[in-house]
Amino acid sequence: MPYKHNDRKRHHFKKHAYALNNYREYNQALRQRGRFDIWISEDIISNWQHDDRVYDGTGSSVKYPNSTIEACHYIRLVYKLPLRQAQGFIENVLMKLGMDNLQCPDYTLLSKRLKQLNLTAPRFRKYEKPDEKIAAIAIDSTGLKRFGKDEWHQEKHKVNAKRIWRKAHFAVDEGHFIQGAVLTDKNTMDDQVVGTLCQSIITDIEHVSADKMYDTNAVYQILEDHFPDAEIVIPPKDNTFADEAHHPKRMSNLIGCFALGIIG
């Protein structure tokens, strides 16, 4: 038949369009992606600056204590800002918080004080061995796509891409070192590999965090068996209600979220 060779090029299935029924919630979720929350400890705010400085002829006391300089330094590290931009950012944050009486240290003062405090950004190299003690871990998963031949090979020989998905599950400590890793197929649920991840961690853990996909009684029981003294922080799933059959720590987190809410 004529033009049969190009048949698979000429006919394409139309992509199915899904009806969006919850547009308000969907729109709000998209806006929430750009939201950020900054929490500053009351101890740092109450001791942010010393307005009552003593001039006794031996040199005045410093206006900004070391805790203020360190707080500015950590904010600068998180958002990867130069000193001038860090000063403007912190000034705007203080203004938004309604703390007009507080001032941000000048960028030149920040440079001098940071040099005196000898604060540096943490850097981890491959040859550096992490500490044996682990304070906290975070558990999550991500998708990995395995490719077949390239696009030109697919077009020339009319073969499929042969893309295959895999899921990589990780347990990462506070130093960004991977303490446990498991590779599964795409159909494996996240909560099914928690036990395998925990078996690779032989030290005591003080804090375990994960997302709501791990909010099951089985996960709480596995984490408690491996880390009896650890604090488990997992946000509850949507439409989850209090039940006596829940794990005690899961029930405690659920009640706390109902009473105080979830940040973000």
C-alpha positions in Angstrom: 0.0 0.0 0.0 1.3 3.5 -0.8 2.6 5.6 2.1 2.5 2.6 4.4 6.1 3.2 5.4 5.1 6.6 7.0 1.9 5.3 8.6 3.1 5.4 12.2 4.3 9.0 11.7 1.0 10.3 10.3 -1.3 8.9 13.0 -1.1 10.0 16.6 -3.4 9.4 19.4 -4.7 12.6 20.9 -3.5 13.2 24.4 -6.3 12.8 26.9 -7.2 16.0 28.7 -8.2 15.5 32.3 -10.9 17.8 33.7 -9.7 19.9 36.6 -12.4 20.0 39.2 -10.6 21.4 42.2 -9.1 24.4 40.5 -9.1 26.5 43.8 -7.0 23.9 45.6 -4.8 23.3 42.6 -4.2 27.1 42.2 -3.4 27.5 45.9 -0.9 24.5 45.8 0.9 26.1 42.8 1.2 29.4 44.7 2.4 27.6 47.8 5.5 26.4 45.9 6.9 30.0 46.0 6.2 30.5 49.7 9.0 30.4 52.3 8.9 30.8 56.1 11.7 32.1 58.2 11.7 31.4 62.0 14.1 33.3 64.2 14.6 32.2 67.8 13.3 34.5 70.5 16.7 34.3 72.2 18.4 35.7 69.2 15.7 38.4 68.7 15.8 39.5 72.3 19.6 39.7 72.1 19.9 41.1 68.6 21.6 44.3 69.4 22.8 46.3 72.4 21.5 49.9 72.1 22.7 50.9 75.6 26.4 50.9 75.0 28.9 52.1 77.5 31.6 54.7 76.6 34.0 54.7 79.5 37.2 55.7 77.6 38.4 52.1 77.2 36.5 51.4 74.0 32.7 50.9 73.6 31.1 47.5 73.8 30.0 45.8 70.6 26.5 46.7 69.3 25.8 43.2 67.7 26.7 40.1 69.7 28.2 37.0 68.1 24.8 35.3 68.0 23.5 38.0 65.6 26.6 37.7 63.4 26.2 34.0 63.2 22.5 34.2 62.4 23.2 36.6 59.5 25.9 34.2 58.3 23.6 31.2 58.3 20.9 33.0 56.5 23.5 34.1 53.9 24.6 30.5 53.5 21.1 29.1 53.0 20.2 31.6 50.3 23.7 31.8 48.8 23.8 35.6 49.0 26.8 38.0 48.9 27.3 40.3 51.9 25.5 43.3 50.4 22.5 41.2 49.2 22.4 39.4 52.6 22.2 42.8 54.4 19.3 43.9 52.2 17.5 40.6 52.6 17.8 40.6 56.4 16.7 44.2 56.6 13.6 43.3 54.6 12.8 40.3 56.8 13.0 42.4 59.9 10.8 45.0 58.4 8.2 42.3 57.4 8.3 40.9 60.9 7.4 44.4 62.3 10.8 44.8 64.1 11.6 48.3 62.8 13.7 48.9 66.0 16.2 46.2 65.0 18.9 46.8 62.4 21.0 44.5 60.3 24.8 44.7 60.7 26.5 46.5 57.8 28.1 44.3 55.2 31.5 45.7 56.1 31.0 44.9 59.7 29.7 41.4 58.8 32.9 40.8 56.9 35.2 41.9 59.7 33.3 40.0 62.4 33.0 36.9 60.4 36.7 36.9 59.9 37.2 37.2 63.7 34.8 34.4 64.4 36.4 32.2 61.8 33.1 30.9 60.5 33.3 28.9 57.4 30.8 27.0 55.3 30.8 23.2 55.9 32.4 21.3 53.0 32.4 17.5 52.7 34.8 15.8 50.4 34.7 12.2 49.2 37.7 11.2 51.2 36.4 12.6 54.5 34.8 9.9 56.6 31.6 11.1 58.4 31.2 10.8 62.2 30.0 7.5 63.5 27.3 9.2 65.5 24.2 10.2 63.5 21.8 12.7 65.0 19.0 12.6 62.5 18.1 11.0 59.2 15.6 11.8 56.5 13.9 9.1 54.3 12.6 9.7 50.8 12.6 8.3 47.3 13.2 9.5 43.7 12.6 8.2 40.2 15.4 7.1 37.9 14.8 6.7 34.1 16.9 4.2 32.2 17.2 5.0 28.5 17.6 2.7 25.6 18.9 3.9 22.2 19.1 7.5 21.2 16.5 9.4 19.3 18.2 9.1 15.9 18.3 5.3 16.3 14.6 5.2 17.2 13.7 7.3 14.2 15.9 5.4 11.7 14.9 1.9 12.7 11.4 2.6 14.0 12.1 1.1 17.4 10.7 2.1 20.8 12.6 4.2 23.3 12.6 1.4 25.8 12.6 3.7 28.8 12.3 1.9 32.1 11.7 3.6 35.4 13.3 2.6 38.7 12.9 4.0 42.2 15.8 4.9 44.4 15.1 5.0 48.2 17.6 6.9 50.4 18.2 7.5 54.1 20.3 10.7 54.4 21.8 12.1 57.6 22.2 15.7 58.7 25.6 15.9 56.9 24.1 14.9 53.6 25.8 11.5 53.7 23.8 8.6 52.4 23.4 6.0 55.2 21.1 3.6 53.3 20.1 3.1 49.7 17.7 0.6 48.0 16.9 0.4 44.2 13.5 -1.1 43.4 11.1 -1.2 40.5 8.6 1.5 39.9 5.7 -0.4 41.4 7.3 -0.7 44.9 5.7 1.6 47.5 7.9 3.9 49.5 6.8 2.4 52.9 7.8 -1.1 51.8 11.5 -0.6 51.9 11.8 1.3 55.2 12.9 -1.9 57.0 15.7 -2.5 54.5 16.9 1.0 54.8 17.0 0.8 58.6 19.0 -2.4 58.6 22.0 -0.6 57.0 22.1 1.9 59.9 23.7 0.4 63.0 24.0 3.5 65.2 21.5 5.2 67.4 19.3 7.9 65.9 17.7 10.8 67.7 15.4 12.1 65.0 13.7 10.5 61.9 11.7 12.5 59.4 9.8 11.6 56.2 6.9 12.8 54.1 3.3 11.7 54.4 3.8 8.7 52.1 5.4 7.0 55.1 2.5 7.7 57.4 1.5 4.1 58.2 1.4 2.1 61.4 3.8 -0.4 59.9 6.4 2.3 59.2 6.1 3.7 62.8 6.6 0.2 64.2 9.6 -0.5 62.1 11.2 2.8 63.0 10.5 2.2 66.7 12.0 -1.3 66.6 15.2 -0.1 65.0 15.5 3.3 66.8 13.5 3.1 70.1 14.6 6.5 71.4 14.2 8.4 68.2 11.7 11.2 67.6 9.6 10.3 64.6 8.3 13.3 62.6 5.9 12.3 59.7 3.0 14.5 58.7 -0.3 12.7 58.5 -2.0 11.8 55.3 -5.0 13.7 54.1 -8.3 12.6 55.6 -6.6 10.7 58.4 -8.5 10.7 61.7 -7.6 9.7 65.2 -8.1 6.0 66.0 -7.1 3.9 69.0 -5.6 1.3 66.6 -3.0 3.8 65.5 0.6 3.5 66.7 1.1 5.7 69.8 3.7 7.9 68.2 1.6 8.3 65.1 -1.4 9.1 67.3 0.7 11.8 69.1 1.8 13.4 65.8 -1.8 13.3 64.5 -3.1 15.1 67.6 -0.3 17.6 67.5 -1.0 18.4 63.8 -4.7 18.9 64.6 -3.9 21.2 67.5 -1.1 23.3 66.1 -1.3 22.7 62.3 1.4 22.0 59.8 3.9 24.7 58.8 3.8 25.3 55.0 
